[in-house]
Amino acid sequence: MIHYLPGCDVRKNHPQAIEKLTNYMKNQGALIDRCCRNKEDFLKENDVLVQNCTLCQLLIQEKYPQVTCLSTYEYILQDTYFPWPNHQGEVIAIQDCLRTKENRTFQEAIRKCLLKMNYTIIELEDAYEKTNFDGIWIYNEPAAICKEIAPKTMKRLKENYFQFLSPELQEQKMKEWVKHYTSDVLVYCNGCERGLKIGGIQPIHIVELLAENL
């Protein structure tokens, strides 16, 4: 069984794009689930979980190690008939997220999707496994439900990357961070997107691009 998680925050931030992607996944025969933070078991061995959210992926991978967990972007790349938009060589930088630091397949899928859409990609210095960026998410205590569902993952991230800062310092860090961009910036993570907006820029979330021709 294929399950699809639209992602709570992604859906809230990009309702029209997620509605289109959800309808696309329905047409693919997927069962639409609401939230990765469901304490009840809703996935079984040999299920395939497709999701838009980096946090969803981390939680699902720990709670359901027997389930195949794919990003929406990996899934779409398997569709020969997906209606890719054409951005005619537009330049875009990719802000990789800390939560995908050890998931090269996820990161590569983002780039392959952008190439399918005829983007010219700028690679930042903190690309791929070099990234420690996650907007302001790593400057706050993880949600209790996340620690309950994926305690090992949250413990590892908290011990190695989290640094608790006041809202004022968080905003200061984000405003400093956005200065190193020289083009439009693509994000695929809610934390990264929120952080860059606090820093004063409007990033482009990949779901908006994928939904253009749906």
Secondary structure, DSSP 8 states (H G I E B T S, - for coil): -EEEE--HHHHHHSHHHHHHHHHHHHHTT-EE---TT-SS----TT-EEEES-HHHHHHHHHH-TTSEEEEHHHHHHT-TT------TT-EEEE---GGGTT-HHHHHHHHHHHHHTT-EEEE-TT-GGG----TTGGGS---HHHHHH-HHHHHHHHHHT-----HHHHHHHHHHHGGG--SEEEE--HHHHHHHHHTT---EEHHHHHTTT-
